Amino acid sequence: MNRMKTRLKARLVVILCLVASLLYPLFELNEYRIYLMNIGLINCIVASGIVFVTGFAGQISFGQAAFYAIGAYSSAILTKTYKVPLSIGMAIGALISLLLGLALSIPSFKLRAFFLSLVTIGFGQIVHMILINWRSVTGGSYGFFGIPPMKIGGHIFSYGDYYLILLLTLMFVIFVMYKIRYSYIGKCMLAINDDEIAASTCGVNVKKLKMFAFAFSAVVASIAGSIYAHMSGFLTPEPFSFFQSSNFVAMAVIGGLRSILGGLIGGMVLTILPELLRLGKYRGWENYYLIVTSLIVIAIVVRMPKGLSQIPHVLLRRARRNVS
Amino acid sequence: MDTILLRTNNLSKSFGGIEANKSISITIEKGKITALIGPNGSGKTTFINLVSGLLRPTTGTIVFEDVDITNLEPHVRALMGIARTFQRIRLFESLNVLENVVIARKKFIACGFLDVIFHTHKFRASEEHTYEAAYNLLEKLNLSSDIDRKPSELPYGKRRLLEIARALALEPKLLMLDEPAAGMTQLEYSELARVLRELVSQGITILLVEHTMDFVKDVADKVYVLSFGQVIAQGTFDEIQHDPAVISAYLGEEVVT
C-alpha cells in the first residue's frame, strides 16, 4: 500500500515538473534567459546520448560534438544552399550521423577505454578540420550565415517555440532511453558494460548492440545540432571542437553516467552554473567563472562519483525510511 | 556418427612463438561427460576458448553437430547450444541474480525494438515468460532465495552455481565447465557431481576441464590428457591413470642413475 502511495507521489512530482517546464516560457519575459535554457536543453539532449552509449553500453565517445556539427551543418547547408525543406534537411543530417555513428562503432569491436577514446577524439578532429577548411561549402572560420529559421505557416519560431520543440525532443529521448533501459535490451547493454566476453558467451550480439548505441547517440546529437543551427541562424566551427566534446562528456559524468536523468541534470547544471557566476546575483566573477566552474565540477566528481542524479534517489530513500 | 556432438580436427593455436594447442583432435560424444585434464599451462582453457569462439584457431576446424563452426562468432555458437563457464567466475555485477540468468534467455525472447518502445502486449508477455523461466531454473539450483541480490553478495559456491545456471539458461546441448570444482570443499564436490549427473540425464553433454582428480574419477566417462598443448593420452580414468606418459607429465621423468 505504502509502495503504491510513494509511486503515485513520484508520478505526481514528475507530471508537475513536466507541466511547469512546459509552461516556463509563458512566464519568462527575459529573451536571453529563454535562449540560455534552449542551449541548456540542447546540451541535455547530447549529454543524454552520451549517457546511453557510455553509461549504458560502456563505450566511451569523445566525438559527440562531431555529430552535433554534422546535424547543424547538414541542415544549414541543405536548407540554405540547396533550398531543401527544413524537415528533410534535418532528416538527412540525422541519416549521415547514423551512418557515421555505425562506422565509428566498428573500432569499438576491438578497442577499449583509452584506445577507443583516442579514435573518437580523432574522428571529432577530422570533422572539425573539414568544417574549417572546406570553405566553399561550410564558410570556413568566417562562419555560415543566413540559415532559415523554423516556421509553421507564416509564423517564424521565437525562442519560446524552440524551447518547446527542444523540450519535447528531450522528453522523447529520455522516454526511449527509459523504455530500453528497463527492457532486456538495456540489461544486455549493462551486461556488455560489465563483461563483454561473458555477454557474448551468453548469446548477446555484442557488435550489434554497440552499433545500436553509437548510432542512437549520434542521431540524438545530430538532431540537437540541426535545431541549434536553425535557432541561431549562423554557424562557426568554433563550438564544435574537441573542447565541446569533452564538455558534453563532463555533463554526462556530472549528471550521472548510469542514470537516465544524468544527461538532463548534467546538461542543465553545466549550462546555467557558468552563467550564474557571470551574471545574476553572484556577479563579479566574470574573470574567474571558468576556473570556479571547473573547481565545482571537480568537487562534484570527487564527492559524488555517481553524479548529481543520485541526490533524488538519496532523498527518496530517506523519505521512505521516515515513512516506515 | 550420430553419437558425436562435437569434434575438432587438428586444432592448433599459437600465441607468437608459443603453441598453446598443437593439432588437437578430440571427439565429444552425446550424453557423456568428457574430461580434459593436464598440468597447469597445458592448454586446457585455450581449448575451451577455441570451441566457444573467444579465440580463433591458427589452423584446424571445429565441427558441432555436423556444422563447421570454426569461423562463427561466439554469440552465434552460444545460440547454437554451446554454453560455458569460466575458470575465474565472470558474472554481471551490476545486474541482480535473476537478471544474470535472464541475459542468457535472449534467444527465447520473441519481440523487437518497437515492441520495447511501445510496451506492446507481446513485449510484456515475453518479458514475464522469460523471468518465469529464469526463476524456475534458479529454483532448481536452490538459488531462488537470492534473486534480488547482487552476485558480489553471494558466497563463492553460490557464485559458481549461478554461473552454471546462467549457462544452462541457454538450454545448451554442450556445456563446458572450466574448473568448476576449484576451491570447493569435499561436500560441495559431491553436490556438484550430483548436479552434473542430473544434467546428463536430461540430455546435456558436458566437457569438463578439471584439476581435482578425485572429482574427475567420480564423474568422467572419458578423459583426454593434455601436456604442452598436445593430447598425450585418452581413455577411461582407469586406463589413463597408469599410463606412463601421463605419470611423467604430472610428476616428471624418473631420474635414471
Interface residues (C-beta under 8 A of the other chain):
Chain A: V176 K179 I180 S183 Y184 I185 K187 C188 L190 A191 N193 D194 D195 I197 A198 A199 S200 T201 C202 G203 V204 N205 V206 K207 R258
Chain B: S52 G53 L54 E73 P74 H75 A78 L79 A83 R84 F86 R90 L91 F92 E93 S94 L95 E99 V102 I103 A104 K106 K107 I109 F113 V116 I117 H119 F123 E127 T130 R166 A169 L170
